[in-house]
Amino acid sequence: MIGRLLRIAAVVLALGVTAACEKTPDEAAVRDALQGAIGTTFAEPVVEIASFERVGSGPLPAGADGTERKIVYYNADLRLLRDYSFNDWEALNVSALASLLGATEHGLQGIRRDGNAAGDTLRVRGSVGFERTDGDWQPVVVAQSPVSEPPTLDNTGPPAVARGLVDQIMALFEGPPADDASQARAIITEELDDAYRQITLRLDRLQRAFVIAGGPSGGEYNLIARTIAATISANGIRSAGVATDGSVENLRLVRDGSADVVLAQNDIAAMAARGEGLYQDAGADPDLRALASLFPEPVHIVVRADDPIRTVADLRGKRIDLGLPSSGSVLTARSVMDAHGLGLADFAQVTDMGPARAVEALTAGNIDALVSVINAPARLFQRLSAQSDIRFLPLDPQAIRTLNSSSSQLVPLTLPAGIYPRQTEPVPTVAVTALLVARRSMPDVEVTTMLDTVFKDIDFVAAGSAAGALISRNRAESGLSIPLHPAAETWLGDAPTAATQ
């Protein structure tokens, strides 16, 4: 009897030691971490955990100090406690919600494009990151890696002349002088990329495809253009979504007839219509027409969290990146600075690296701030916010009023708390909007088909488009900077909004 009790005591003691040295966080810890993330993000209760299941774990790269890290996966049902539209421009949108839950947009089910109602259930396949601190597991923010777009397949030309040109180009690529090989190959790659895009665009027009111009490969403009084109093609109308450099090129393509519909920033579209700024030499294009406003692209002003910069006014005398010189974003950034009483001469240094390179310079301490006009949450800033301590500067209220009154293209907008990891306060800012743009001569039936496709047929969440998930009839007329096409005006006037459905 005594021996049996001793054996039982030994087992109990062993279980206690095992529990104290738990190799991975248990289900209760994962559920508590999820509940904590939800509770600290929403100012008022929006969802509750209706069911929860821990489904496995895996290792993560160690922390900077060698701290052990794990990622734990779960399945859960979240019940809506009140009505909530995840495609509202100032709500916690689908992409931000996915980041909060440690999921991808594809790991969320139950999001309704016209808004969710109290009692709806969202099904989540998510994850929580943990690190071991003093023997205990503590939740940590883990950067989600976006799925990159596969590279475009090369075009193959059948005739001997084309093959000869390809061979000559390859000879140049493989045999440049050793002292400048890297620069030579970069030049060849850039020229080939431009040539490929032009060739495919001209072939699409030759074959009488309905062409939708988007933006750079891997970006939201391009994904949306390709998704629209694929849906139209599936309905029997040959269509092609083409990659471009973005708004400036797109408006040239729709002007010369190379594209039927393009995506463009509303402020750049206004310039093209009036023949101002970037389009001063080309002259006014009064036949440009908007089909709808799609989603906002807010102004982000990013600084390191350990920097004493708290307001836009504090940027005086600092080193700042305002964006690529050929982009429309840099013009918006300069307008925002002007509204705060800051001109280029007020900064110690102004660079034009663009967001990707500017993020590297910011984290390395080579610049103090960067400005980017991009849909939120931007993947680039999601990763940066998860990996580094950064802060998004709010715009001054008076500056927002000035920008709104002086330019109808800039829409006041607040980035809600939690749209980025570690961002605990709302950020007042302004945004341009992405427009669908065509010409006045576009047939009414094509306009109607386009709008039906965009607002009724496509599930942009399922397509993996963070920006597309914000497309809604309720905001289709926000930030319009050029006249609506008459058929779009009729369609938008006839289409019911979420409030009347």
N, C-alpha and C positions, 0 to 999 in steps of 0.2 A: 504493500500500500504506500509506504513512504517512498519507495523507488519510483512508483508511478507518479506521485505528486511532484517529485523532483524533476521527472521528465517533462511534465506539463509546465512546470515553472521555467524550465530551460527553453521550451518552445515559446512561451509568452515573452520571455526576455529577448529571444532572438527576433520575434516579430516587432518588439519595441525598438530594437536597434535598427531593424530594416526600415521602419517607419521614419525614424529620426534621420536616416541617411537616404531618403527617397531619391532614386536615380532620375526620375522625371516628375514634373508637377502632376498631381492627380486631378481627377475630374472636378472636384470642388474648387481647387485652386484656379483652374482654367475658367470655370463658370464665374467665379468671383471676379477674375480679371476682366472678363467680358462685361459683366454688370458694371464694374467700376468705369470702364471706358465709355459705356453708354451713358451712365449717370453724370459724368463730368463733361460730356460733350453737349448734351441737350439742356438748355436752360430750364425747360419745362418737360415733364415726362412725355415721351412720344411712343416708345416701344417697351414691352416687357418680354422677358424670356419665358416662353410657354413650354418649351421642351428643349432638352440639351443632351448631347451625347459626345463624349470624348472618343476619338476614333484613331488615335495614334500619335507618334511623335518622331522627331528626327533631330540631328545635330545642326547647329548653326556655327558659323565662324566665331572664334573666341573674340571677346571684347578687346579693346585697346590695351588693357592691363592683363590680358590673358584669362579673363573671367570666362568660366564655362557658360555656354548658351545652348538653349534648346528651343525648338518650335513644336508646338502641340496643335494638332488639327482637331476640329470639332464639326458636328452637324447640329444645327439649332433651328427652332421655329421661333420667330419674334412676332408678337401680336401688337398691332397698332392700337394705341390707347386713344388716339384722336385722329381726325382727318389730317392728311399731310401729303403735299405734292413734292415728290423728289425731283421733279423737273422744273420747279420754280427757280428763277434765277438767283434768289437770295435765300434759298433753303439749303440744307445739307443735301447735295445732289447725289446721284447714284455712285459716281466715281469716289466721292469723299466718303460715302457710307461704306463702300467696299473696302477702302483703305482702313477705316475705323475698325471694321470687323475682321481684318486680316484676310480678305477675300479678293477675288477679281470680280469684274462686272458679271462674268459668266457664272460665278458662284452665288449669285443672288437670283432668287425667283420670287415672283409675286409683285414686282414693281409695276404699277399701272401708269400708262402714259398720260392719262387724264386725271391722275391723282388717286391716292389711296384713301380709304375710309376707315374709321374706327372699327376694329374687329377683324380687319384683313390680316392675313398671315404672310410673313416673309420667310422663305426658307433659305438658310445660309449654310454654305460649306466654307468655313473660315479657319483662321489660325490665330494663335497668340504666341508671341515671343517671350521667353523667360531667360534670366541669367541668375546664377547662384551667387548670393552675397551672404557672407558669414554663415554658410551652410543652409540658407533658406532661398527658395526660388521666388524671384520678384519679376513681375511683368515688365517688358521693355518694348519700345517701338521698333518694329522691324520694317525696313524698306521693302516694298513690294516691287518686284522686277516686272516691268511691262513686257508683253509679248511683242517682239519686234517684227516688222513686216518683212517677208522673204524678198530677196533682191529680184528685180525685174529680169526676166529672161532676155538674153541678147537676141537681136534680130539677125537672121541669116539671109544673106542675099544670094540668089541662085546664079546670076550671070557671072561670067569670067571677069568682067570689069570690076564688079563689086568685090569679088574675091581678091583681085589684085590690089584694090585699095585697102582691104582689110589686112592683107599680107604686108603692105608697105607700112601701115600704121603699127602693126605688131613688131616690125623690124625697128621702128623708131622707139617703141616702148621697151624692147628687150636690149637695145644696143646703144643707149645714150652715153655720152662721156661720163666716166666714173665720178668726176668731181662734182657734177650737178645732176646725177641720175634721179635722185628723189624729186627735185623740183621739176625736171623734164617729164617724169611720169605723172606727176600731179597735174601738169598742164594738159597732157594728152587725155587723162581720165576726165577732166572737167569738160574739155571740148567734145569728147565722145558722148558724154552724158547729155549735153545740149543737142548734139546732132541726133542722137537716138530719139529724144523726145520730139524733135521737129519732124523726123521721119514718120514716127507712129501717128503723130497728129495729122500730117498730110495724107497718110494712107487711110485714116479713119474718114477724113472728108471725101477722099476719092471714092470710098465705098459707101458714101452717103449715110454714115452713122450719125446718130444724134450725140453730139460731143458735149460732155460736161467737164469743165476745167476745174481742178481742185487746188492742190498745193504740193509742196515737197513730199517725196516718198516717205512714208512712215508717219506723216503728220495728220491731224484731224481733218483738214480741208480735203486732203487726198482720199482719206478713208470714207468720208461722207460722199464725195463725188463718185467714187467707185461703187459704193453701196447703192446709191440712187441709180446709177447706170445698170448695175446688175439686175436690179428689180424691174426696171423698165424693159430690159432685154428679155427677162423671164416672162414678161407679158406680151412678147411678140414684136417689140419694136427694137431694132438693132441700135444699141447705144454703147458708148465708150466713156469711161472716166479716165482722164489723162492727168499725169503728174506735171506740175509746173513750178515756177519759182514763187507763186503766190499772187496776191491781189494785183500788183502792178502789171505783171505779165498777163494775167487773166483778162483785165480790162482792155488790153491791146488786142488779145485774141478775139474777144467778142466784138470789138470794133471792126476788125478786118474780116470777120466772118469765119474765122478758123474754129470758133467754138460757138455753140448755141446758147448754153447757159454756163455761168461761172460763179464761183464763190469769191467774194471780195469784202474787205473791210468797208464799213459804211462811209468813213471819212475819206478813204481813197476813191471810192465810187463818186463821191461828191466832187472831188478835185477833177476827176476825169470828165464828169458831166459839164463842169464849168470851165475846163481848160486852164486850171490853176496849178500852182506848185509843180509837181512832177510832170504834169501834162501841159505845161505852158507852151512848149514848142509844138505839140500835136494839135492844140486848139480844142475848143469845146466839143463835146459829144452829146448834143441835146436829146438824142434818141435812146439813151440808156434808160432802162426801166427796171425797177425792183419787182421781184415776184413775192418776196417775203423776207422778214428778218428771222434768222435761225437761232443764234445763241450769242451771248455776250463774251467779249474778250477784255477782262478787267485789266487795269493798270496795276502792276505789282512793283513795289519799291522794296527791295530786299537789302537788309544789312545783317551783320553778325550780331548775335544776341549779347555778346560781351562788349560791344561798342557802345559808348554813351549816346550815340545818335538816337533820338526819340521822336523827332518830328522832321518833316521835309525841310523846314527852315534850318535845322541843324546840319544840313548837307553843304551849307556854304563853306567854301574852302576845302572841301573833301574831293577825293578821287571817285569818279562815277562813270559807269558805262550806260549809255543811252540806247544801245541797239545798233544793228547793222545799218550802214549808211544808205543802202538802197531800199530799205524797208519802209513801209508806212508807219511802223511802230515808233521809229525814231522821231517822226514829226509829232506824234501824239505825246511822246515823252517830253519833248521840248515845250509843247503847249502846257503840260502839267507843271513843268518847272516855271514857266513864265507866269502862270496863275499864282504861284507862290513867291513871285518877285525875284526869281533866280534866272539869270542869263548864263550863257556859256562862260563868260568871263568871271563868274562868281565861283567857279570850281577850280581846284588846284590842278585837276587833270580830267579830261573828258575822253573816253575811249569808245570805240565802235566795234567791239568784239562780237556782240550778239549773246544771247542767253547762255548757250552751252559753254563757251569759253569764259564768259564773264563769271559764271558760277565757280569755275576752277580758280580764277583770279581772286574772287572774293574769299574763298576758303583758304587760299594761300596768303592772304593779307596784302595782295598787290593792288587791290582797289577797296574802297570803303562801302560802296553801294552799287546796285544795278537796277535798271528800270526795264521791265518787260511788259509788253501788251500781249496777253495770251489767255486762252480759256482756262478756267479754274475748276477743279484743281489740275494744274499742269504737272505732268509726270516728273519733269525735271525738278520742280520745287517740292513735290512729294518726297522724292528720294533725298533731296538736300535737307529737308526739314526732319526727316527720320534719322539721318546720319549726323547732322550737325545742329548746333543751336543757332537758329536764325530768327529774325523778326521781320514782320511786314509792316511798313510805316503807313499810318492812316493819313489821308489827305485832309488838309485844313478845311473846315466847313465853308469858310468864305471862298476858298479856292474852288471848291466843288460848285458853289452857286455861280461863280464867275465862269467856269468852264461850261456849265449847263446853259447859261444865258447867252454866252458868246458863240457857242457851237452846238447846234441841235444834234450833231453826231455823237456827242459824249453823253452817256446816260448815267446818272447817279446810281451807285450800286454798293451794297455792303457785302463783303465776304464774311459769311457766318463763322462763328467760332467752331473749330473742329474741321474746317474744310481741308486743313493741312495738319499733319501730325505735330503735336506740341503747341499748336496755335490755340490759345485759350480765350482770346478776346476777338470780338468782331472788328473788321477793318473797313472803315468807310473809304470808298474810292470812286472812280468813274470807269466806264467801259465803252469801247466801241462795240458795234455789233457786226456779225457776219451776215451778209446779205446774199440771196440768190438774185443774180442779175442777168438780164437778157436785153434784147432790143425791142423797140416799139413794134417792129414788123413781125415778131414771133406770133404765129397763128394762135388764136384763142384756145383751140382744142389742145395744143401742145402745152400751153400754160396750165390749163385745167388738169391735164394728165400729170404734169410735173407736181403740182400742189397736192393732188390726190395721193401720189406716190409718197411724197415726203411726209405729209401729215396724217395719212390714214394707213398706208400699206406697210411701212417699214418699222420694225422694232429695232431702234438704234442701240438699245441696251444689249440685245442679243447679238447685234453686229459688232459689239465691242467698242463703240464710239462714246467716249466720255462727253464730248461736246454735243454729239447728236442726241444724247439722252436729255438735253435741255431744250430740244426743239418742241414747241407747243403752240397751238393755235392762240392761246391767251396772249403770247408775246410776239406774234407774227408781225405786228405793226409797230413794235418798239424800235426806236432808233432809225427809222427810215430816213434816208438822206437824199434820195432821188425819187421822182414820181413813181407811183405804182403803175404797172401795166394794167390797162383797162380790164382785161379778163381776170387778173389777180384781184383787182379792186372788187369785182363782182363776186369772185369766189370767196374772198375773205368776208365780204358783207353777208353772204348767204350761209357760210359755214358756221354751225353753232359753236359757241365757246363751252368750256367745261362747266361754267356756271349755269348754262341753259340746257345742257344735255340731260 
